[in-house]
């Protein structure tokens, strides 16, 4: 797979992930936390605000990995 194709696929995955993650995080925040303690809300939003990067951090090395060179037997 060419690097350009991998980056395009990675871009689509990242956009879909951020959209879905944002909707789920908002739904949990609105549905579960309205009556929660202020400290609990702070912890939730701190964790939810940074946890989205973990899957993307795992995807980025794949996107930027160079394709393996085919060995030429002569």
PDB file of N, H, CA, C and O in Angstrom:
ATOM      1  N   UNK A   1       0.855  -1.172   0.000  1.00  0.00           N
ATOM      2  CA  UNK A   1       0.000   0.000   0.000  1.00  0.00           C
ATOM      3  C   UNK A   1       0.902   1.237   0.000  1.00  0.00           C
ATOM      4  O   UNK A   1       1.879   1.305   0.746  1.00  0.00           O
ATOM      5  N   UNK A   2       0.573   2.175  -0.815  1.00  0.00           N
ATOM      6  H   UNK A   2      -0.221   2.120  -1.421  1.00  0.00           H
ATOM      7  CA  UNK A   2       1.408   3.361  -0.929  1.00  0.00           C
ATOM      8  C   UNK A   2       1.246   4.258   0.306  1.00  0.00           C
ATOM      9  O   UNK A   2       0.196   4.238   0.949  1.00  0.00           O
ATOM     10  N   UNK A   3       2.271   5.037   0.638  1.00  0.00           N
ATOM     11  H   UNK A   3       3.123   5.053   0.116  1.00  0.00           H
ATOM     12  CA  UNK A   3       2.164   5.932   1.795  1.00  0.00           C
ATOM     13  C   UNK A   3       1.015   6.924   1.660  1.00  0.00           C
ATOM     14  O   UNK A   3       0.370   7.271   2.650  1.00  0.00           O
ATOM     15  N   UNK A   4       0.764   7.372   0.463  1.00  0.00           N
ATOM     16  H   UNK A   4       1.288   7.091  -0.341  1.00  0.00           H
ATOM     17  CA  UNK A   4      -0.325   8.334   0.255  1.00  0.00           C
ATOM     18  C   UNK A   4      -1.686   7.709   0.572  1.00  0.00           C
ATOM     19  O   UNK A   4      -2.542   8.349   1.183  1.00  0.00           O
ATOM     20  N   UNK A   5      -1.878   6.469   0.157  1.00  0.00           N
ATOM     21  H   UNK A   5      -1.183   5.949  -0.340  1.00  0.00           H
ATOM     22  CA  UNK A   5      -3.125   5.761   0.438  1.00  0.00           C
ATOM     23  C   UNK A   5      -3.288   5.513   1.929  1.00  0.00           C
ATOM     24  O   UNK A   5      -4.376   5.688   2.479  1.00  0.00           O
ATOM     25  N   UNK A   6      -2.201   5.105   2.585  1.00  0.00           N
ATOM     26  H   UNK A   6      -1.318   4.963   2.138  1.00  0.00           H
ATOM     27  CA  UNK A   6      -2.252   4.860   4.028  1.00  0.00           C
ATOM     28  C   UNK A   6      -2.607   6.137   4.784  1.00  0.00           C
ATOM     29  O   UNK A   6      -3.382   6.097   5.740  1.00  0.00           O
ATOM     30  N   UNK A   7      -2.058   7.240   4.372  1.00  0.00           N
ATOM     31  H   UNK A   7      -1.429   7.273   3.596  1.00  0.00           H
ATOM     32  CA  UNK A   7      -2.367   8.505   5.040  1.00  0.00           C
ATOM     33  C   UNK A   7      -3.814   8.922   4.813  1.00  0.00           C
ATOM     34  O   UNK A   7      -4.449   9.468   5.716  1.00  0.00           O
ATOM     35  N   UNK A   8      -4.337   8.675   3.634  1.00  0.00           N
ATOM     36  H   UNK A   8      -3.822   8.232   2.900  1.00  0.00           H
ATOM     37  CA  UNK A   8      -5.731   9.006   3.357  1.00  0.00           C
ATOM     38  C   UNK A   8      -6.672   8.131   4.184  1.00  0.00           C
ATOM     39  O   UNK A   8      -7.639   8.631   4.758  1.00  0.00           O
ATOM     40  N   UNK A   9      -6.393   6.834   4.245  1.00  0.00           N
ATOM     41  H   UNK A   9      -5.607   6.428   3.778  1.00  0.00           H
ATOM     42  CA  UNK A   9      -7.203   5.935   5.058  1.00  0.00           C
ATOM     43  C   UNK A   9      -7.109   6.333   6.524  1.00  0.00           C
ATOM     44  O   UNK A   9      -8.117   6.345   7.231  1.00  0.00           O
ATOM     45  N   UNK A  10      -5.914   6.654   6.980  1.00  0.00           N
ATOM     46  H   UNK A  10      -5.095   6.644   6.406  1.00  0.00           H
ATOM     47  CA  UNK A  10      -5.734   7.097   8.361  1.00  0.00           C
ATOM     48  C   UNK A  10      -6.515   8.364   8.657  1.00  0.00           C
ATOM     49  O   UNK A  10      -7.095   8.499   9.735  1.00  0.00           O
ATOM     50  N   UNK A  11      -6.536   9.287   7.718  1.00  0.00           N
ATOM     51  H   UNK A  11      -6.065   9.178   6.843  1.00  0.00           H
ATOM     52  CA  UNK A  11      -7.300  10.520   7.891  1.00  0.00           C
ATOM     53  C   UNK A  11      -8.784  10.232   8.056  1.00  0.00           C
ATOM     54  O   UNK A  11      -9.436  10.804   8.929  1.00  0.00           O
ATOM     55  N   UNK A  12      -9.317   9.351   7.224  1.00  0.00           N
ATOM     56  H   UNK A  12      -8.787   8.886   6.514  1.00  0.00           H
ATOM     57  CA  UNK A  12     -10.730   8.995   7.328  1.00  0.00           C
ATOM     58  C   UNK A  12     -11.043   8.318   8.665  1.00  0.00           C
ATOM     59  O   UNK A  12     -12.075   8.591   9.276  1.00  0.00           O
ATOM     60  N   UNK A  13     -10.154   7.442   9.110  1.00  0.00           N
ATOM     61  H   UNK A  13      -9.315   7.220   8.613  1.00  0.00           H
ATOM     62  CA  UNK A  13     -10.352   6.769  10.393  1.00  0.00           C
ATOM     63  C   UNK A  13     -10.310   7.779  11.535  1.00  0.00           C
ATOM     64  O   UNK A  13     -11.132   7.715  12.450  1.00  0.00           O
ATOM     65  N   UNK A  14      -9.368   8.703  11.488  1.00  0.00           N
ATOM     66  H   UNK A  14      -8.701   8.755  10.745  1.00  0.00           H
ATOM     67  CA  UNK A  14      -9.255   9.717  12.547  1.00  0.00           C
ATOM     68  C   UNK A  14     -10.506  10.590  12.600  1.00  0.00           C
ATOM     69  O   UNK A  14     -11.030  10.853  13.682  1.00  0.00           O
ATOM     70  N   UNK A  15     -10.984  11.037  11.450  1.00  0.00           N
ATOM     71  H   UNK A  15     -10.558  10.823  10.571  1.00  0.00           H
ATOM     72  CA  UNK A  15     -12.186  11.877  11.433  1.00  0.00           C
ATOM     73  C   UNK A  15     -13.400  11.135  11.973  1.00  0.00           C
ATOM     74  O   UNK A  15     -14.181  11.692  12.745  1.00  0.00           O
ATOM     75  N   UNK A  16     -13.559   9.882  11.569  1.00  0.00           N
ATOM     76  H   UNK A  16     -12.924   9.429  10.942  1.00  0.00           H
ATOM     77  CA  UNK A  16     -14.684   9.085  12.067  1.00  0.00           C
ATOM     78  C   UNK A  16     -14.546   8.853  13.568  1.00  0.00           C
ATOM     79  O   UNK A  16     -15.525   8.966  14.305  1.00  0.00           O
ATOM     80  N   UNK A  17     -13.336   8.530  14.025  1.00  0.00           N
ATOM     81  H   UNK A  17     -12.541   8.438  13.426  1.00  0.00           H
ATOM     82  CA  UNK A  17     -13.095   8.293  15.454  1.00  0.00           C
ATOM     83  C   UNK A  17     -13.421   9.536  16.270  1.00  0.00           C
ATOM     84  O   UNK A  17     -14.100   9.431  17.292  1.00  0.00           O
ATOM     85  N   UNK A  18     -12.964  10.688  15.857  1.00  0.00           N
ATOM     86  H   UNK A  18     -12.413  10.773  15.027  1.00  0.00           H
ATOM     87  CA  UNK A  18     -13.211  11.907  16.622  1.00  0.00           C
ATOM     88  C   UNK A  18     -14.698  12.242  16.676  1.00  0.00           C
ATOM     89  O   UNK A  18     -15.195  12.682  17.712  1.00  0.00           O
ATOM     90  N   UNK A  19     -15.400  12.040  15.588  1.00  0.00           N
ATOM     91  H   UNK A  19     -14.996  11.682  14.746  1.00  0.00           H
ATOM     92  CA  UNK A  19     -16.832  12.317  15.563  1.00  0.00           C
ATOM     93  C   UNK A  19     -17.577  11.387  16.519  1.00  0.00           C
ATOM     94  O   UNK A  19     -18.373  11.843  17.340  1.00  0.00           O
ATOM     95  N   UNK A  20     -17.320  10.097  16.412  1.00  0.00           N
ATOM     96  H   UNK A  20     -16.674   9.727  15.745  1.00  0.00           H
ATOM     97  CA  UNK A  20     -18.007   9.125  17.273  1.00  0.00           C
ATOM     98  C   UNK A  20     -17.612   9.307  18.725  1.00  0.00           C
ATOM     99  O   UNK A  20     -18.472   9.284  19.606  1.00  0.00           O
ATOM    100  N   UNK A  21     -16.327   9.489  18.991  1.00  0.00           N
ATOM    101  H   UNK A  21     -15.628   9.508  18.275  1.00  0.00           H
ATOM    102  CA  UNK A  21     -15.859   9.663  20.366  1.00  0.00           C
ATOM    103  C   UNK A  21     -16.476  10.918  20.990  1.00  0.00           C
ATOM    104  O   UNK A  21     -16.885  10.903  22.151  1.00  0.00           O
ATOM    105  N   UNK A  22     -16.539  11.981  20.228  1.00  0.00           N
ATOM    106  H   UNK A  22     -16.207  11.993  19.284  1.00  0.00           H
ATOM    107  CA  UNK A  22     -17.130  13.217  20.739  1.00  0.00           C
ATOM    108  C   UNK A  22     -18.593  13.045  21.101  1.00  0.00           C
ATOM    109  O   UNK A  22     -19.040  13.533  22.139  1.00  0.00           O
ATOM    110  N   UNK A  23     -19.342  12.354  20.252  1.00  0.00           N
ATOM    111  H   UNK A  23     -18.979  11.957  19.409  1.00  0.00           H
ATOM    112  CA  UNK A  23     -20.752  12.114  20.550  1.00  0.00           C
ATOM    113  C   UNK A  23     -20.934  11.251  21.791  1.00  0.00           C
ATOM    114  O   UNK A  23     -21.794  11.535  22.625  1.00  0.00           O
ATOM    115  N   UNK A  24     -20.140  10.210  21.918  1.00  0.00           N
ATOM    116  H   UNK A  24     -19.441   9.979  21.241  1.00  0.00           H
ATOM    117  CA  UNK A  24     -20.250   9.328  23.082  1.00  0.00           C
ATOM    118  C   UNK A  24     -19.844  10.065  24.357  1.00  0.00           C
ATOM    119  O   UNK A  24     -20.511   9.947  25.385  1.00  0.00           O
ATOM    120  N   UNK A  25     -18.754  10.824  24.290  1.00  0.00           N
ATOM    121  H   UNK A  25     -18.212  10.920  23.455  1.00  0.00           H
ATOM    122  CA  UNK A  25     -18.297  11.564  25.476  1.00  0.00           C
ATOM    123  C   UNK A  25     -19.329  12.599  25.906  1.00  0.00           C
ATOM    124  O   UNK A  25     -19.569  12.773  27.101  1.00  0.00           O
ATOM    125  N   UNK A  26     -19.940  13.284  24.947  1.00  0.00           N
ATOM    126  H   UNK A  26     -19.745  13.142  23.977  1.00  0.00           H
ATOM    127  CA  UNK A  26     -20.987  14.248  25.301  1.00  0.00           C
ATOM    128  C   UNK A  26     -22.198  13.554  25.901  1.00  0.00           C
ATOM    129  O   UNK A  26     -22.777  14.036  26.875  1.00  0.00           O
ATOM    130  N   UNK A  27     -22.584  12.416  25.317  1.00  0.00           N
ATOM    131  H   UNK A  27     -22.114  12.025  24.526  1.00  0.00           H
ATOM    132  CA  UNK A  27     -23.755  11.703  25.821  1.00  0.00           C
ATOM    133  C   UNK A  27     -23.535  11.232  27.254  1.00  0.00           C
ATOM    134  O   UNK A  27     -24.435  11.338  28.087  1.00  0.00           O
ATOM    135  N   UNK A  28     -22.363  10.722  27.540  1.00  0.00           N
ATOM    136  H   UNK A  28     -21.632  10.636  26.864  1.00  0.00           H
ATOM    137  CA  UNK A  28     -22.057  10.296  28.912  1.00  0.00           C
ATOM    138  C   UNK A  28     -22.043  11.510  29.832  1.00  0.00           C
ATOM    139  O   UNK A  28     -22.594  11.458  30.931  1.00  0.00           O
ATOM    140  N   UNK A  29     -21.430  12.582  29.403  1.00  0.00           N
ATOM    141  H   UNK A  29     -20.982  12.624  28.510  1.00  0.00           H
ATOM    142  CA  UNK A  29     -21.369  13.786  30.215  1.00  0.00           C
ATOM    143  C   UNK A  29     -22.730  14.366  30.529  1.00  0.00           C
ATOM    144  O   UNK A  29     -22.975  14.804  31.653  1.00  0.00           O
ATOM    145  N   UNK A  30     -23.615  14.375  29.554  1.00  0.00           N
ATOM    146  H   UNK A  30     -23.417  14.020  28.641  1.00  0.00           H
ATOM    147  CA  UNK A  30     -24.945  14.947  29.752  1.00  0.00           C
ATOM    148  C   UNK A  30     -25.867  13.965  30.474  1.00  0.00           C
ATOM    149  O   UNK A  30     -26.682  14.374  31.300  1.00  0.00           O
ATOM    150  N   UNK A  31     -25.744  12.687  30.169  1.00  0.00           N
ATOM    151  H   UNK A  31     -25.081  12.355  29.498  1.00  0.00           H
ATOM    152  CA  UNK A  31     -26.656  11.711  30.727  1.00  0.00           C
ATOM    153  C   UNK A  31     -26.317  11.229  32.122  1.00  0.00           C
ATOM    154  O   UNK A  31     -27.215  10.867  32.881  1.00  0.00           O
ATOM    155  N   UNK A  32     -25.051  11.216  32.475  1.00  0.00           N
ATOM    156  H   UNK A  32     -24.321  11.510  31.858  1.00  0.00           H
ATOM    157  CA  UNK A  32     -24.630  10.622  33.744  1.00  0.00           C
ATOM    158  C   UNK A  32     -24.189  11.671  34.760  1.00  0.00           C
ATOM    159  O   UNK A  32     -24.399  11.497  35.960  1.00  0.00           O
ATOM    160  N   UNK A  33     -23.595  12.732  34.299  1.00  0.00           N
ATOM    161  H   UNK A  33     -23.424  12.874  33.324  1.00  0.00           H
ATOM    162  CA  UNK A  33     -22.932  13.661  35.213  1.00  0.00           C
ATOM    163  C   UNK A  33     -23.719  14.873  35.704  1.00  0.00           C
ATOM    164  O   UNK A  33     -23.152  15.619  36.503  1.00  0.00           O
ATOM    165  N   UNK A  34     -24.936  15.143  35.321  1.00  0.00           N
ATOM    166  H   UNK A  34     -25.396  14.537  34.672  1.00  0.00           H
ATOM    167  CA  UNK A  34     -25.577  16.390  35.773  1.00  0.00           C
ATOM    168  C   UNK A  34     -25.670  16.526  37.288  1.00  0.00           C
ATOM    169  O   UNK A  34     -25.560  17.633  37.814  1.00  0.00           O
ATOM    170  N   UNK A  35     -25.867  15.432  37.986  1.00  0.00           N
ATOM    171  H   UNK A  35     -25.956  14.532  37.558  1.00  0.00           H
ATOM    172  CA  UNK A  35     -26.002  15.500  39.436  1.00  0.00           C
ATOM    173  C   UNK A  35     -24.724  15.090  40.165  1.00  0.00           C
ATOM    174  O   UNK A  35     -24.739  14.916  41.383  1.00  0.00           O
ATOM    175  N   UNK A  36     -23.628  14.935  39.439  1.00  0.00           N
ATOM    176  H   UNK A  36     -23.616  15.076  38.449  1.00  0.00           H
ATOM    177  CA  UNK A  36     -22.384  14.475  40.045  1.00  0.00           C
ATOM    178  C   UNK A  36     -21.676  15.630  40.757  1.00  0.00           C
ATOM    179  O   UNK A  36     -21.935  16.806  40.505  1.00  0.00           O
ATOM    180  N   UNK A  37     -20.790  15.246  41.638  1.00  0.00           N
ATOM    181  H   UNK A  37     -20.579  14.290  41.843  1.00  0.00           H
ATOM    182  CA  UNK A  37     -19.934  16.174  42.363  1.00  0.00           C
ATOM    183  C   UNK A  37     -19.044  16.936  41.368  1.00  0.00           C
ATOM    184  O   UNK A  37     -18.731  16.419  40.296  1.00  0.00           O
ATOM    185  N   UNK A  38     -18.648  18.130  41.715  1.00  0.00           N
ATOM    186  H   UNK A  38     -18.902  18.550  42.586  1.00  0.00           H
ATOM    187  CA  UNK A  38     -17.791  18.932  40.843  1.00  0.00           C
ATOM    188  C   UNK A  38     -16.453  18.274  40.567  1.00  0.00           C
ATOM    189  O   UNK A  38     -15.923  18.389  39.462  1.00  0.00           O
ATOM    190  N   UNK A  39     -15.899  17.586  41.556  1.00  0.00           N
ATOM    191  H   UNK A  39     -16.329  17.493  42.454  1.00  0.00           H
ATOM    192  CA  UNK A  39     -14.613  16.897  41.367  1.00  0.00           C
ATOM    193  C   UNK A  39     -14.769  15.739  40.381  1.00  0.00           C
ATOM    194  O   UNK A  39     -13.884  15.502  39.558  1.00  0.00           O
ATOM    195  N   UNK A  40     -15.867  15.033  40.458  1.00  0.00           N
ATOM    196  H   UNK A  40     -16.585  15.225  41.127  1.00  0.00           H
ATOM    197  CA  UNK A  40     -16.125  13.928  39.533  1.00  0.00           C
ATOM    198  C   UNK A  40     -16.256  14.463  38.109  1.00  0.00           C
ATOM    199  O   UNK A  40     -15.727  13.869  37.170  1.00  0.00           O
ATOM    200  N   UNK A  41     -16.950  15.569  37.951  1.00  0.00           N
ATOM    201  H   UNK A  41     -17.380  16.051  38.714  1.00  0.00           H
ATOM    202  CA  UNK A  41     -17.082  16.179  36.624  1.00  0.00           C
ATOM    203  C   UNK A  41     -15.716  16.599  36.083  1.00  0.00           C
ATOM    204  O   UNK A  41     -15.402  16.375  34.914  1.00  0.00           O
ATOM    205  N   UNK A  42     -14.919  17.203  36.943  1.00  0.00           N
ATOM    206  H   UNK A  42     -15.174  17.385  37.893  1.00  0.00           H
ATOM    207  CA  UNK A  42     -13.584  17.634  36.532  1.00  0.00           C
ATOM    208  C   UNK A  42     -12.750  16.442  36.082  1.00  0.00           C
ATOM    209  O   UNK A  42     -12.092  16.507  35.044  1.00  0.00           O
ATOM    210  N   UNK A  43     -12.770  15.369  36.840  1.00  0.00           N
ATOM    211  H   UNK A  43     -13.305  15.316  37.683  1.00  0.00           H
ATOM    212  CA  UNK A  43     -12.004  14.181  36.476  1.00  0.00           C
ATOM    213  C   UNK A  43     -12.512  13.572  35.168  1.00  0.00           C
ATOM    214  O   UNK A  43     -11.721  13.182  34.309  1.00  0.00           O
ATOM    215  N   UNK A  44     -13.829  13.495  35.024  1.00  0.00           N
ATOM    216  H   UNK A  44     -14.472  13.812  35.721  1.00  0.00           H
ATOM    217  CA  UNK A  44     -14.381  12.929  33.794  1.00  0.00           C
ATOM    218  C   UNK A  44     -13.953  13.741  32.575  1.00  0.00           C
ATOM    219  O   UNK A  44     -13.460  13.183  31.594  1.00  0.00           O
ATOM    220  N   UNK A  45     -14.141  15.049  32.637  1.00  0.00           N
ATOM    221  H   UNK A  45     -14.541  15.502  33.434  1.00  0.00           H
ATOM    222  CA  UNK A  45     -13.815  15.865  31.470  1.00  0.00           C
ATOM    223  C   UNK A  45     -12.306  15.924  31.212  1.00  0.00           C
ATOM    224  O   UNK A  45     -11.886  16.070  30.065  1.00  0.00           O
ATOM    225  N   UNK A  46     -11.500  15.815  32.244  1.00  0.00           N
ATOM    226  H   UNK A  46     -11.841  15.696  33.177  1.00  0.00           H
ATOM    227  CA  UNK A  46     -10.053  15.760  32.047  1.00  0.00           C
ATOM    228  C   UNK A  46      -9.645  14.467  31.354  1.00  0.00           C
ATOM    229  O   UNK A  46      -8.815  14.474  30.444  1.00  0.00           O
ATOM    230  N   UNK A  47     -10.231  13.364  31.788  1.00  0.00           N
ATOM    231  H   UNK A  47     -10.904  13.359  32.527  1.00  0.00           H
ATOM    232  CA  UNK A  47      -9.904  12.080  31.170  1.00  0.00           C
ATOM    233  C   UNK A  47     -10.507  11.991  29.766  1.00  0.00           C
ATOM    234  O   UNK A  47      -9.825  11.592  28.822  1.00  0.00           O
ATOM    235  N   UNK A  48     -11.769  12.358  29.629  1.00  0.00           N
ATOM    236  H   UNK A  48     -12.323  12.682  30.396  1.00  0.00           H
ATOM    237  CA  UNK A  48     -12.423  12.294  28.318  1.00  0.00           C
ATOM    238  C   UNK A  48     -11.774  13.247  27.317  1.00  0.00           C
ATOM    239  O   UNK A  48     -11.754  12.975  26.117  1.00  0.00           O
ATOM    240  N   UNK A  49     -11.254  14.343  27.807  1.00  0.00           N
ATOM    241  H   UNK A  49     -11.270  14.563  28.782  1.00  0.00           H
ATOM    242  CA  UNK A  49     -10.625  15.315  26.923  1.00  0.00           C
ATOM    243  C   UNK A  49      -9.259  14.897  26.418  1.00  0.00           C
ATOM    244  O   UNK A  49      -8.757  15.466  25.449  1.00  0.00           O
ATOM    245  N   UNK A  50      -8.652  13.912  27.061  1.00  0.00           N
ATOM    246  H   UNK A  50      -9.061  13.451  27.849  1.00  0.00           H
ATOM    247  CA  UNK A  50      -7.327  13.466  26.624  1.00  0.00           C
ATOM    248  C   UNK A  50      -7.297  12.017  26.147  1.00  0.00           C
ATOM    249  O   UNK A  50      -6.341  11.620  25.481  1.00  0.00           O
ATOM    250  N   UNK A  51      -8.299  11.225  26.462  1.00  0.00           N
ATOM    251  H   UNK A  51      -9.076  11.547  27.004  1.00  0.00           H
ATOM    252  CA  UNK A  51      -8.283   9.804  26.112  1.00  0.00           C
ATOM    253  C   UNK A  51      -8.437   9.554  24.614  1.00  0.00           C
ATOM    254  O   UNK A  51      -8.055   8.488  24.129  1.00  0.00           O
ATOM    255  N   UNK A  52      -8.980  10.497  23.885  1.00  0.00           N
ATOM    256  H   UNK A  52      -9.290  11.363  24.279  1.00  0.00           H
ATOM    257  CA  UNK A  52      -9.175  10.305  22.447  1.00  0.00           C
ATOM    258  C   UNK A  52      -7.858  10.148  21.698  1.00  0.00           C
ATOM    259  O   UNK A  52      -7.829   9.592  20.600  1.00  0.00           O
ATOM    260  N   UNK A  53      -6.777  10.631  22.283  1.00  0.00           N
ATOM    261  H   UNK A  53      -6.801  11.082  23.175  1.00  0.00           H
ATOM    262  CA  UNK A  53      -5.494  10.626  21.580  1.00  0.00           C
ATOM    263  C   UNK A  53      -4.834   9.258  21.572  1.00  0.00           C
ATOM    264  O   UNK A  53      -3.965   9.003  20.738  1.00  0.00           O
ATOM    265  N   UNK A  54      -5.225   8.369  22.484  1.00  0.00           N
ATOM    266  H   UNK A  54      -5.931   8.576  23.162  1.00  0.00           H
ATOM    267  CA  UNK A  54      -4.562   7.064  22.566  1.00  0.00           C
ATOM    268  C   UNK A  54      -4.735   6.258  21.275  1.00  0.00           C
ATOM    269  O   UNK A  54      -3.731   5.799  20.729  1.00  0.00           O
ATOM    270  N   UNK A  55      -5.944   6.062  20.763  1.00  0.00           N
ATOM    271  H   UNK A  55      -6.759   6.434  21.207  1.00  0.00           H
ATOM    272  CA  UNK A  55      -6.061   5.317  19.497  1.00  0.00           C
ATOM    273  C   UNK A  55      -5.384   6.030  18.325  1.00  0.00           C
ATOM    274  O   UNK A  55      -4.828   5.383  17.437  1.00  0.00           O
ATOM    275  N   UNK A  56      -5.433   7.336  18.326  1.00  0.00           N
ATOM    276  H   UNK A  56      -5.884   7.862  19.047  1.00  0.00           H
ATOM    277  CA  UNK A  56      -4.786   8.068  17.238  1.00  0.00           C
ATOM    278  C   UNK A  56      -3.270   7.921  17.337  1.00  0.00           C
ATOM    279  O   UNK A  56      -2.586   7.805  16.320  1.00  0.00           O
ATOM    280  N   UNK A  57      -2.754   7.926  18.553  1.00  0.00           N
ATOM    281  H   UNK A  57      -3.310   8.020  19.379  1.00  0.00           H
ATOM    282  CA  UNK A  57      -1.321   7.715  18.740  1.00  0.00           C
ATOM    283  C   UNK A  57      -0.867   6.351  18.272  1.00  0.00           C
ATOM    284  O   UNK A  57       0.284   6.186  17.871  1.00  0.00           O
ATOM    285  N   UNK A  58      -1.753   5.372  18.317  1.00  0.00           N
ATOM    286  H   UNK A  58      -2.688   5.507  18.643  1.00  0.00           H
ATOM    287  CA  UNK A  58      -1.422   4.048  17.801  1.00  0.00           C
ATOM    288  C   UNK A  58      -1.552   3.979  16.281  1.00  0.00           C
ATOM    289  O   UNK A  58      -0.890   3.165  15.636  1.00  0.00           O
ATOM    290  N   UNK A  59      -2.383   4.813  15.721  1.00  0.00           N
ATOM    291  H   UNK A  59      -2.920   5.474  16.245  1.00  0.00           H
ATOM    292  CA  UNK A  59      -2.600   4.816  14.275  1.00  0.00           C
ATOM    293  C   UNK A  59      -1.514   5.589  13.525  1.00  0.00           C
ATOM    294  O   UNK A  59      -1.157   5.217  12.407  1.00  0.00           O
ATOM    295  N   UNK A  60      -0.997   6.635  14.112  1.00  0.00           N
ATOM    296  H   UNK A  60      -1.287   6.937  15.020  1.00  0.00           H
ATOM    297  CA  UNK A  60      -0.031   7.488  13.408  1.00  0.00           C
ATOM    298  C   UNK A  60       1.234   6.759  12.959  1.00  0.00           C
ATOM    299  O   UNK A  60       1.675   6.984  11.833  1.00  0.00           O
ATOM    300  N   UNK A  61       1.846   5.891  13.782  1.00  0.00           N
ATOM    301  H   UNK A  61       1.487   5.708  14.698  1.00  0.00           H
ATOM    302  CA  UNK A  61       3.030   5.176  13.275  1.00  0.00           C
ATOM    303  C   UNK A  61       2.717   4.308  12.059  1.00  0.00           C
ATOM    304  O   UNK A  61       3.544   4.189  11.156  1.00  0.00           O
ATOM    305  N   UNK A  62       1.540   3.705  12.029  1.00  0.00           N
ATOM    306  H   UNK A  62       0.868   3.802  12.764  1.00  0.00           H
ATOM    307  CA  UNK A  62       1.163   2.910  10.865  1.00  0.00           C
ATOM    308  C   UNK A  62       1.049   3.801   9.631  1.00  0.00           C
ATOM    309  O   UNK A  62       1.475   3.421   8.540  1.00  0.00           O
ATOM    310  N   UNK A  63       0.478   4.978   9.812  1.00  0.00           N
ATOM    311  H   UNK A  63       0.132   5.286  10.698  1.00  0.00           H
ATOM    312  CA  UNK A  63       0.293   5.879   8.674  1.00  0.00           C
ATOM    313  C   UNK A  63       1.622   6.337   8.087  1.00  0.00           C
ATOM    314  O   UNK A  63       1.735   6.527   6.876  1.00  0.00           O
ATOM    315  N   UNK A  64       2.620   6.514   8.934  1.00  0.00           N
ATOM    316  H   UNK A  64       2.527   6.360   9.918  1.00  0.00           H
ATOM    317  CA  UNK A  64       3.877   7.094   8.473  1.00  0.00           C
ATOM    318  C   UNK A  64       4.973   6.064   8.241  1.00  0.00           C
ATOM    319  O   UNK A  64       6.097   6.422   7.889  1.00  0.00           O
ATOM    320  N   UNK A  65       4.657   4.797   8.435  1.00  0.00           N
ATOM    321  H   UNK A  65       3.744   4.507   8.722  1.00  0.00           H
ATOM    322  CA  UNK A  65       5.643   3.753   8.206  1.00  0.00           C
ATOM    323  C   UNK A  65       5.896   3.621   6.717  1.00  0.00           C
ATOM    324  O   UNK A  65       4.962   3.604   5.916  1.00  0.00           O
ATOM    325  N   UNK A  66       7.149   3.531   6.357  1.00  0.00           N
ATOM    326  H   UNK A  66       7.909   3.545   7.008  1.00  0.00           H
ATOM    327  CA  UNK A  66       7.519   3.383   4.956  1.00  0.00           C
ATOM    328  C   UNK A  66       7.251   1.952   4.526  1.00  0.00           C
ATOM    329  O   UNK A  66       7.415   1.023   5.317  1.00  0.00           O
ATOM    330  N   UNK A  67       6.844   1.770   3.290  1.00  0.00           N
ATOM    331  H   UNK A  67       6.711   2.525   2.647  1.00  0.00           H
ATOM    332  CA  UNK A  67       6.612   0.393   2.818  1.00  0.00           C
ATOM    333  C   UNK A  67       7.919  -0.374   2.761  1.00  0.00           C
ATOM    334  O   UNK A  67       8.985   0.186   2.507  1.00  0.00           O
ATOM    335  N   UNK A  68       7.804  -1.678   3.007  1.00  0.00           N
ATOM    336  H   UNK A  68       6.938  -2.132   3.214  1.00  0.00           H
ATOM    337  CA  UNK A  68       8.998  -2.516   2.954  1.00  0.00           C
ATOM    338  C   UNK A  68       9.464  -2.619   1.530  1.00  0.00           C
ATOM    339  O   UNK A  68       8.668  -2.759   0.601  1.00  0.00           O
ATOM    340  N   UNK A  69      10.771  -2.547   1.371  1.00  0.00           N
ATOM    341  H   UNK A  69      11.418  -2.433   2.125  1.00  0.00           H
ATOM    342  CA  UNK A  69      11.358  -2.665   0.035  1.00  0.00           C
ATOM    343  C   UNK A  69      11.373  -4.114  -0.367  1.00  0.00           C
ATOM    344  O   UNK A  69      11.727  -4.986   0.426  1.00  0.00           O
ATOM    345  N   UNK A  70      10.986  -4.375  -1.607  1.00  0.00           N
ATOM    346  H   UNK A  70      10.699  -3.667  -2.251  1.00  0.00           H
ATOM    347  CA  UNK A  70      11.015  -5.730  -2.115  1.00  0.00           C
ATOM    348  C   UNK A  70      12.457  -6.070  -2.487  1.00  0.00           C
ATOM    349  O   UNK A  70      13.137  -5.305  -3.172  1.00  0.00           O
ATOM    350  N   UNK A  71      12.896  -7.210  -2.031  1.00  0.00           N
ATOM    351  H   UNK A  71      12.344  -7.831  -1.475  1.00  0.00           H
ATOM    352  CA  UNK A  71      14.265  -7.617  -2.383  1.00  0.00           C
ATOM    353  C   UNK A  71      14.257  -8.187  -3.804  1.00  0.00           C
ATOM    354  O   UNK A  71      13.355  -8.920  -4.208  1.00  0.00           O
ATOM    355  N   UNK A  72      15.269  -7.827  -4.513  1.00  0.00           N
ATOM    356  H   UNK A  72      16.003  -7.232  -4.185  1.00  0.00           H
ATOM    357  CA  UNK A  72      15.378  -8.270  -5.902  1.00  0.00           C
ATOM    358  C   UNK A  72      16.429  -9.353  -5.984  1.00  0.00           C
ATOM    359  O   UNK A  72      17.609  -9.121  -5.723  1.00  0.00           O
ATOM    360  N   UNK A  73      15.985 -10.522  -6.347  1.00  0.00           N
ATOM    361  H   UNK A  73      15.026 -10.710  -6.559  1.00  0.00           H
ATOM    362  CA  UNK A  73      16.920 -11.617  -6.525  1.00  0.00           C
ATOM    363  C   UNK A  73      17.364 -11.626  -7.980  1.00  0.00           C
ATOM    364  O   UNK A  73      16.547 -11.665  -8.899  1.00  0.00           O
ATOM    365  N   UNK A  74      18.663 -11.590  -8.162  1.00  0.00           N
ATOM    366  H   UNK A  74      19.327 -11.558  -7.415  1.00  0.00           H
ATOM    367  CA  UNK A  74      19.176 -11.556  -9.543  1.00  0.00           C
ATOM    368  C   UNK A  74      19.866 -12.811  -9.912  1.00  0.00           C
ATOM    369  O   UNK A  74      20.352 -12.940 -11.035  1.00  0.00           O
TER     370      UNK A  74
END
